[in-house]
Amino acid sequence: MAAESSGAPSRELLEYLDELERVVAGSGGRRGATRARLLDAAIESFRTSGFAATSVRALAEQVGITSAAVYAHFASKQELLGVAVATAQLRFLRAVVLPTDPDSPAEARIEGLVRRHMAYELTEYGRRSWFDLLLDNHDELGLLGDEHAARSMRMHGVHLAELERALAGIGAGGRLEAEIIMRICENSVSIARSVGGAADEVIDDCVGVLRRLARD
């Protein structure tokens, strides 16, 4: 069995999180309650209505500010979209990838990554699938602009690298195995619909399958 790698978050992950934090905070470096509410409203509107149908004026009214105040935070609706995606990705990475215990065995870290990812997919499916679908749609992705698009596209690789590092700790493969596990997690909703049962049961069953595959 290969020597276990450190369970501490990688420098790549921490640097990426720091970059997302700066984008979400804006040029002032402080998020503030108004900016946070505006981003929450924007994420929901972009997710449910799409970019074209999202109105800056409607978002402003929902948050209780003027349209001019929106543009004090974001230069354009495109920039608002880019920061909204960064916000959604930051929340996902914090909830799923970042909570790792450096002192835990690699097996426990892998299981934790799988359980948190599946739970997030099953409870936050609409919000999670929204930015996944956006990044898979070249027309929509183009709305982000080059800088936002390039940064957003990096998330999959950063996430995958953390899972790959954990797998290396038990000598259980590399990039291919990490991709397979991630695809299972990303399809948690489809799996749950197919096999039925409560979310916790579905997660337990999938973890059990992965354990058996790892032993084989």
CYANA upper distance limits for C-alpha pairs under 8 A (distance plus 0.5 A):
  1 MET  CA    170 ILE  CA      6.58
  1 MET  CA    171 GLY  CA      5.98
  2 ALA  CA    168 ALA  CA      7.51
  2 ALA  CA    169 GLY  CA      6.69
  2 ALA  CA    170 ILE  CA      6.39
  2 ALA  CA    171 GLY  CA      5.41
  3 ALA  CA    169 GLY  CA      6.43
  3 ALA  CA    170 ILE  CA      7.74
  3 ALA  CA    171 GLY  CA      8.34
  4 GLU  CA    105 PRO  CA      8.37
  4 GLU  CA    106 ALA  CA      7.14
  4 GLU  CA    168 ALA  CA      7.56
  4 GLU  CA    169 GLY  CA      4.23
  4 GLU  CA    170 ILE  CA      6.71
  5 SER  CA    106 ALA  CA      8.11
  5 SER  CA    165 ARG  CA      7.24
  5 SER  CA    166 ALA  CA      7.35
  5 SER  CA    168 ALA  CA      7.34
  5 SER  CA    169 GLY  CA      5.30
  6 SER  CA    102 PRO  CA      6.88
  6 SER  CA    169 GLY  CA      8.43
  7 GLY  CA    100 THR  CA      7.20
  7 GLY  CA    101 ASP  CA      6.86
  7 GLY  CA    102 PRO  CA      4.45
  7 GLY  CA    103 ASP  CA      7.23
  7 GLY  CA    104 SER  CA      7.60
  7 GLY  CA    106 ALA  CA      7.65
  7 GLY  CA    109 ARG  CA      7.82
  7 GLY  CA    166 ALA  CA      7.65
  8 ALA  CA    100 THR  CA      7.39
  8 ALA  CA    101 ASP  CA      7.49
  8 ALA  CA    102 PRO  CA      5.18
  9 PRO  CA     13 LEU  CA      6.86
  9 PRO  CA     14 LEU  CA      7.21
  9 PRO  CA     98 LEU  CA      7.20
  9 PRO  CA    100 THR  CA      7.75
  9 PRO  CA    162 GLU  CA      7.96
 10 SER  CA     14 LEU  CA      6.86
 10 SER  CA    162 GLU  CA      7.72
 11 ARG  CA     15 GLU  CA      6.44
 12 GLU  CA     16 TYR  CA      6.60
 12 GLU  CA    158 VAL  CA      7.45
 13 LEU  CA     17 LEU  CA      6.62
 13 LEU  CA    158 VAL  CA      6.53
 13 LEU  CA    159 HIS  CA      8.22
 13 LEU  CA    162 GLU  CA      8.29
 14 LEU  CA     18 ASP  CA      6.62
 15 GLU  CA     19 GLU  CA      6.68
 16 TYR  CA     20 LEU  CA      6.74
 16 TYR  CA    158 VAL  CA      8.37
 17 LEU  CA     21 GLU  CA      6.57
 17 LEU  CA     90 LEU  CA      7.16
 17 LEU  CA     93 LEU  CA      8.35
 18 ASP  CA     22 ARG  CA      6.81
 19 GLU  CA     23 VAL  CA      6.88
 20 LEU  CA     24 VAL  CA      6.63
 20 LEU  CA     86 ALA  CA      6.38
 20 LEU  CA     87 THR  CA      7.83
 20 LEU  CA     90 LEU  CA      6.78
 21 GLU  CA     25 ALA  CA      6.53
 21 GLU  CA     90 LEU  CA      7.87
 22 ARG  CA     26 GLY  CA      6.64
 22 ARG  CA     27 SER  CA      8.28
 22 ARG  CA     29 GLY  CA      7.12
 23 VAL  CA     27 SER  CA      8.36
 23 VAL  CA     83 VAL  CA      6.88
 23 VAL  CA     86 ALA  CA      7.59
 24 VAL  CA     31 ARG  CA      7.44
 24 VAL  CA     83 VAL  CA      6.31
 24 VAL  CA     84 ALA  CA      8.33
 24 VAL  CA     86 ALA  CA      7.10
 24 VAL  CA     87 THR  CA      6.46
 25 ALA  CA     29 GLY  CA      5.52
 25 ALA  CA     30 ARG  CA      5.62
 25 ALA  CA     31 ARG  CA      4.86
 26 GLY  CA     30 ARG  CA      7.41
 26 GLY  CA     31 ARG  CA      7.40
 26 GLY  CA     73 HIS  CA      7.85
 31 ARG  CA     35 ARG  CA      6.41
 31 ARG  CA     36 ALA  CA      6.91
 32 GLY  CA     36 ALA  CA      6.76
 33 ALA  CA     37 ARG  CA      6.63
 34 THR  CA     38 LEU  CA      6.60
 34 THR  CA     63 VAL  CA      7.92
 35 ARG  CA     39 LEU  CA      6.67
 35 ARG  CA     73 HIS  CA      7.75
 36 ALA  CA     40 ASP  CA      6.71
 37 ARG  CA     41 ALA  CA      6.69
 37 ARG  CA     63 VAL  CA      6.92
 38 LEU  CA     42 ALA  CA      6.56
 38 LEU  CA     59 LEU  CA      7.48
 38 LEU  CA     60 ALA  CA      7.97
 38 LEU  CA     63 VAL  CA      6.61
 38 LEU  CA     70 VAL  CA      8.41
 39 LEU  CA     43 ILE  CA      6.52
 39 LEU  CA     80 LEU  CA      8.20
 39 LEU  CA     83 VAL  CA      8.23
 39 LEU  CA     84 ALA  CA      6.24
 39 LEU  CA     87 THR  CA      8.11
 40 ASP  CA     44 GLU  CA      6.91
 40 ASP  CA     84 ALA  CA      8.32
 41 ALA  CA     45 SER  CA      6.66
 41 ALA  CA     59 LEU  CA      6.94
 41 ALA  CA     62 GLN  CA      8.02
 41 ALA  CA     63 VAL  CA      8.00
 42 ALA  CA     46 PHE  CA      6.40
 42 ALA  CA     54 THR  CA      8.42
 42 ALA  CA     59 LEU  CA      7.29
 42 ALA  CA     80 LEU  CA      8.04
 42 ALA  CA     81 LEU  CA      7.97
 42 ALA  CA     84 ALA  CA      7.11
 43 ILE  CA     47 ARG  CA      6.44
 43 ILE  CA     81 LEU  CA      8.37
 43 ILE  CA     84 ALA  CA      6.13
 43 ILE  CA     85 VAL  CA      8.00
 43 ILE  CA     88 ALA  CA      8.12
 43 ILE  CA    127 ARG  CA      8.29
 44 GLU  CA     48 THR  CA      6.58
 44 GLU  CA    127 ARG  CA      8.21
 45 SER  CA     49 SER  CA      5.92
 45 SER  CA     50 GLY  CA      7.29
 45 SER  CA     54 THR  CA      6.47
 46 PHE  CA     50 GLY  CA      4.96
 46 PHE  CA     51 PHE  CA      5.82
 46 PHE  CA     54 THR  CA      6.72
 46 PHE  CA     81 LEU  CA      8.09
 47 ARG  CA    126 GLY  CA      8.04
 47 ARG  CA    127 ARG  CA      7.36
 47 ARG  CA    130 TRP  CA      6.06
 49 SER  CA     53 ALA  CA      6.18
 49 SER  CA     54 THR  CA      6.77
 50 GLY  CA     54 THR  CA      6.78
 51 PHE  CA     81 LEU  CA      8.27
 54 THR  CA     58 ALA  CA      8.26
 54 THR  CA     59 LEU  CA      8.41
 55 SER  CA     59 LEU  CA      6.76
 56 VAL  CA     60 ALA  CA      6.62
 56 VAL  CA     67 SER  CA      6.96
 56 VAL  CA     70 VAL  CA      7.97
 56 VAL  CA     77 LYS  CA      7.56
 57 ARG  CA     61 GLU  CA      6.74
 57 ARG  CA     66 THR  CA      7.91
 57 ARG  CA     67 SER  CA      5.88
 58 ALA  CA     62 GLN  CA      6.63
 59 LEU  CA     63 VAL  CA      6.76
 60 ALA  CA     64 GLY  CA      6.42
 60 ALA  CA     65 ILE  CA      5.51
 60 ALA  CA     66 THR  CA      5.94
 60 ALA  CA     67 SER  CA      5.98
 60 ALA  CA     69 ALA  CA      8.33
 60 ALA  CA     70 VAL  CA      7.04
 61 GLU  CA     65 ILE  CA      6.49
 61 GLU  CA     66 THR  CA      7.36
 65 ILE  CA     69 ALA  CA      6.74
 65 ILE  CA     70 VAL  CA      7.95
 66 THR  CA     70 VAL  CA      7.21
 67 SER  CA     71 TYR  CA      7.07
 68 ALA  CA     72 ALA  CA      6.85
 69 ALA  CA     73 HIS  CA      7.39
 70 VAL  CA     74 PHE  CA      6.73
 71 TYR  CA     75 ALA  CA      5.82
 71 TYR  CA     76 SER  CA      7.15
 74 PHE  CA     79 GLU  CA      6.45
 74 PHE  CA     80 LEU  CA      6.23
 75 ALA  CA     79 GLU  CA      6.81
 75 ALA  CA     80 LEU  CA      8.29
 76 SER  CA     80 LEU  CA      6.89
 77 LYS  CA     81 LEU  CA      6.72
 78 GLN  CA     82 GLY  CA      6.82
 78 GLN  CA    143 LEU  CA      6.59
 78 GLN  CA    144 LEU  CA      6.33
 78 GLN  CA    145 GLY  CA      8.04
 79 GLU  CA     83 VAL  CA      6.72
 79 GLU  CA    144 LEU  CA      7.40
 80 LEU  CA     84 ALA  CA      6.49
 81 LEU  CA     85 VAL  CA      6.71
 81 LEU  CA    144 LEU  CA      7.07
 82 GLY  CA     86 ALA  CA      6.82
 82 GLY  CA    144 LEU  CA      5.74
 82 GLY  CA    145 GLY  CA      8.39
 82 GLY  CA    148 HIS  CA      6.00
 82 GLY  CA    149 ALA  CA      8.11
 83 VAL  CA     87 THR  CA      6.56
 83 VAL  CA    148 HIS  CA      8.33
 84 ALA  CA     88 ALA  CA      6.78
 85 VAL  CA     89 GLN  CA      6.63
 85 VAL  CA    131 PHE  CA      6.82
 85 VAL  CA    152 SER  CA      7.84
 86 ALA  CA     90 LEU  CA      6.49
 86 ALA  CA    152 SER  CA      7.28
 87 THR  CA     91 ARG  CA      6.76
 88 ALA  CA     92 PHE  CA      6.80
 88 ALA  CA    127 ARG  CA      7.95
 88 ALA  CA    128 ARG  CA      7.99
 88 ALA  CA    131 PHE  CA      8.01
 89 GLN  CA     93 LEU  CA      6.66
 89 GLN  CA    131 PHE  CA      8.41
 89 GLN  CA    152 SER  CA      8.34
 89 GLN  CA    155 MET  CA      8.00
 90 LEU  CA     94 ARG  CA      6.61
 91 ARG  CA     95 ALA  CA      6.60
 92 PHE  CA     96 VAL  CA      6.36
 92 PHE  CA     97 VAL  CA      8.13
 92 PHE  CA    120 TYR  CA      8.30
 92 PHE  CA    128 ARG  CA      8.14
 93 LEU  CA     97 VAL  CA      5.44
 93 LEU  CA     98 LEU  CA      6.54
 93 LEU  CA    159 HIS  CA      8.20
 94 ARG  CA     98 LEU  CA      5.48
 94 ARG  CA     99 PRO  CA      7.32
 95 ALA  CA     99 PRO  CA      7.30
 95 ALA  CA    116 ARG  CA      7.74
 95 ALA  CA    120 TYR  CA      8.24
 96 VAL  CA    113 LEU  CA      6.79
 96 VAL  CA    116 ARG  CA      5.61
 96 VAL  CA    117 HIS  CA      5.90
 96 VAL  CA    120 TYR  CA      7.78
 97 VAL  CA    113 LEU  CA      6.79
 97 VAL  CA    116 ARG  CA      8.48
 97 VAL  CA    117 HIS  CA      8.44
 97 VAL  CA    159 HIS  CA      7.25
 97 VAL  CA    162 GLU  CA      8.01
100 THR  CA    109 ARG  CA      6.99
100 THR  CA    112 GLY  CA      8.20
101 ASP  CA    109 ARG  CA      7.76
104 SER  CA    108 ALA  CA      6.64
104 SER  CA    109 ARG  CA      6.91
105 PRO  CA    109 ARG  CA      6.96
106 ALA  CA    110 ILE  CA      6.67
106 ALA  CA    166 ALA  CA      6.03
106 ALA  CA    167 LEU  CA      7.61
106 ALA  CA    169 GLY  CA      6.01
106 ALA  CA    170 ILE  CA      6.79
107 GLU  CA    111 GLU  CA      6.73
107 GLU  CA    166 ALA  CA      8.14
107 GLU  CA    167 LEU  CA      8.39
107 GLU  CA    170 ILE  CA      7.47
108 ALA  CA    112 GLY  CA      6.50
109 ARG  CA    113 LEU  CA      6.70
109 ARG  CA    166 ALA  CA      7.15
110 ILE  CA    114 VAL  CA      6.77
110 ILE  CA    163 LEU  CA      7.30
110 ILE  CA    166 ALA  CA      6.46
110 ILE  CA    167 LEU  CA      7.45
111 GLU  CA    115 ARG  CA      6.51
111 GLU  CA    207 VAL  CA      7.44
112 GLY  CA    116 ARG  CA      6.47
113 LEU  CA    117 HIS  CA      6.48
113 LEU  CA    163 LEU  CA      7.89
114 VAL  CA    118 MET  CA      6.56
114 VAL  CA    181 ILE  CA      8.19
114 VAL  CA    182 MET  CA      8.37
114 VAL  CA    185 CYS  CA      7.06
114 VAL  CA    207 VAL  CA      7.88
115 ARG  CA    119 ALA  CA      6.48
115 ARG  CA    203 ILE  CA      6.89
115 ARG  CA    207 VAL  CA      8.07
116 ARG  CA    120 TYR  CA      6.52
117 HIS  CA    121 GLU  CA      6.71
117 HIS  CA    185 CYS  CA      6.54
117 HIS  CA    186 GLU  CA      8.15
118 MET  CA    122 LEU  CA      6.66
118 MET  CA    185 CYS  CA      5.57
118 MET  CA    186 GLU  CA      7.64
118 MET  CA    188 SER  CA      6.21
118 MET  CA    203 ILE  CA      7.10
119 ALA  CA    123 THR  CA      6.57
119 ALA  CA    199 ALA  CA      7.89
119 ALA  CA    200 ASP  CA      8.46
119 ALA  CA    203 ILE  CA      7.96
120 TYR  CA    124 GLU  CA      5.91
120 TYR  CA    125 TYR  CA      7.63
120 TYR  CA    128 ARG  CA      8.44
121 GLU  CA    125 TYR  CA      5.27
121 GLU  CA    128 ARG  CA      7.13
121 GLU  CA    185 CYS  CA      7.97
121 GLU  CA    186 GLU  CA      7.22
121 GLU  CA    187 ASN  CA      8.47
121 GLU  CA    188 SER  CA      6.77
121 GLU  CA    189 VAL  CA      7.27
122 LEU  CA    188 SER  CA      6.95
122 LEU  CA    189 VAL  CA      6.26
122 LEU  CA    199 ALA  CA      7.49
124 GLU  CA    128 ARG  CA      6.43
125 TYR  CA    129 SER  CA      6.25
125 TYR  CA    189 VAL  CA      8.00
126 GLY  CA    130 TRP  CA      6.53
127 ARG  CA    131 PHE  CA      7.63
128 ARG  CA    132 ASP  CA      7.12
129 SER  CA    133 LEU  CA      6.43
130 TRP  CA    134 LEU  CA      6.70
131 PHE  CA    135 LEU  CA      6.57
132 ASP  CA    136 ASP  CA      6.83
133 LEU  CA    137 ASN  CA      6.74
134 LEU  CA    138 HIS  CA      8.35
134 LEU  CA    140 GLU  CA      6.25
134 LEU  CA    141 LEU  CA      6.50
135 LEU  CA    140 GLU  CA      7.85
135 LEU  CA    141 LEU  CA      6.00
135 LEU  CA    149 ALA  CA      8.45
135 LEU  CA    152 SER  CA      8.18
135 LEU  CA    153 MET  CA      7.47
136 ASP  CA    141 LEU  CA      7.93
137 ASN  CA    141 LEU  CA      6.38
138 HIS  CA    142 GLY  CA      6.56
139 ASP  CA    143 LEU  CA      7.50
140 GLU  CA    144 LEU  CA      7.94
141 LEU  CA    145 GLY  CA      8.16
141 LEU  CA    149 ALA  CA      6.81
142 GLY  CA    146 ASP  CA      7.94
142 GLY  CA    149 ALA  CA      7.78
144 LEU  CA    148 HIS  CA      5.99
144 LEU  CA    149 ALA  CA      5.95
145 GLY  CA    149 ALA  CA      6.37
146 ASP  CA    150 ALA  CA      6.42
147 GLU  CA    151 ARG  CA      6.78
148 HIS  CA    152 SER  CA      6.54
149 ALA  CA    153 MET  CA      6.59
150 ALA  CA    154 ARG  CA      7.11
151 ARG  CA    155 MET  CA      7.93
153 MET  CA    157 GLY  CA      8.50
154 ARG  CA    158 VAL  CA      6.84
155 MET  CA    159 HIS  CA      6.60
156 HIS  CA    160 LEU  CA      6.45
157 GLY  CA    161 ALA  CA      6.51
158 VAL  CA    162 GLU  CA      7.10
159 HIS  CA    163 LEU  CA      7.13
160 LEU  CA    164 GLU  CA      6.57
160 LEU  CA    175 ARG  CA      8.17
160 LEU  CA    178 ALA  CA      6.89
160 LEU  CA    179 GLU  CA      7.45
160 LEU  CA    182 MET  CA      7.98
161 ALA  CA    165 ARG  CA      6.57
161 ALA  CA    175 ARG  CA      8.41
162 GLU  CA    166 ALA  CA      6.93
163 LEU  CA    167 LEU  CA      6.78
163 LEU  CA    178 ALA  CA      6.44
164 GLU  CA    168 ALA  CA      6.67
164 GLU  CA    173 GLY  CA      8.35
164 GLU  CA    174 GLY  CA      5.98
164 GLU  CA    175 ARG  CA      6.47
164 GLU  CA    177 GLU  CA      8.32
164 GLU  CA    178 ALA  CA      5.90
165 ARG  CA    169 GLY  CA      7.09
165 ARG  CA    174 GLY  CA      8.45
166 ALA  CA    170 ILE  CA      7.84
167 LEU  CA    171 GLY  CA      6.79
167 LEU  CA    172 ALA  CA      5.75
167 LEU  CA    173 GLY  CA      6.72
167 LEU  CA    174 GLY  CA      7.10
167 LEU  CA    178 ALA  CA      7.90
168 ALA  CA    172 ALA  CA      6.57
168 ALA  CA    173 GLY  CA      6.86
168 ALA  CA    174 GLY  CA      7.00
172 ALA  CA    177 GLU  CA      8.26
172 ALA  CA    214 ALA  CA      7.18
173 GLY  CA    177 GLU  CA      6.26
173 GLY  CA    178 ALA  CA      8.28
174 GLY  CA    178 ALA  CA      6.64
175 ARG  CA    179 GLU  CA      6.59
176 LEU  CA    180 ILE  CA      6.77
177 GLU  CA    181 ILE  CA      6.76
178 ALA  CA    182 MET  CA      6.59
179 GLU  CA    183 ARG  CA      6.60
180 ILE  CA    184 ILE  CA      6.85
181 ILE  CA    185 CYS  CA      6.89
182 MET  CA    186 GLU  CA      6.58
183 ARG  CA    187 ASN  CA      6.68
184 ILE  CA    188 SER  CA      6.94
187 ASN  CA    191 ILE  CA      6.72
188 SER  CA    192 ALA  CA      6.54
189 VAL  CA    193 ARG  CA      6.70
190 SER  CA    194 SER  CA      6.66
191 ILE  CA    195 VAL  CA      6.64
191 ILE  CA    196 GLY  CA      8.48
191 ILE  CA    202 VAL  CA      8.36
192 ALA  CA    196 GLY  CA      5.78
192 ALA  CA    197 GLY  CA      7.42
192 ALA  CA    198 ALA  CA      8.45
192 ALA  CA    199 ALA  CA      7.60
192 ALA  CA    202 VAL  CA      6.65
195 VAL  CA    202 VAL  CA      8.32
196 GLY  CA    202 VAL  CA      8.13
197 GLY  CA    201 GLU  CA      6.72
197 GLY  CA    202 VAL  CA      6.89
198 ALA  CA    202 VAL  CA      6.83
199 ALA  CA    203 ILE  CA      6.71
200 ASP  CA    204 ASP  CA      6.62
201 GLU  CA    205 ASP  CA      6.60
202 VAL  CA    206 CYS  CA      6.69
203 ILE  CA    207 VAL  CA      6.62
204 ASP  CA    208 GLY  CA      6.63
205 ASP  CA    209 VAL  CA      6.80
206 CYS  CA    210 LEU  CA      6.77
207 VAL  CA    211 ARG  CA      6.67
208 GLY  CA    212 ARG  CA      6.83
209 VAL  CA    213 LEU  CA      6.73
210 LEU  CA    214 ALA  CA      6.58
211 ARG  CA    215 ARG  CA      6.83
212 ARG  CA    216 ASP  CA      6.84
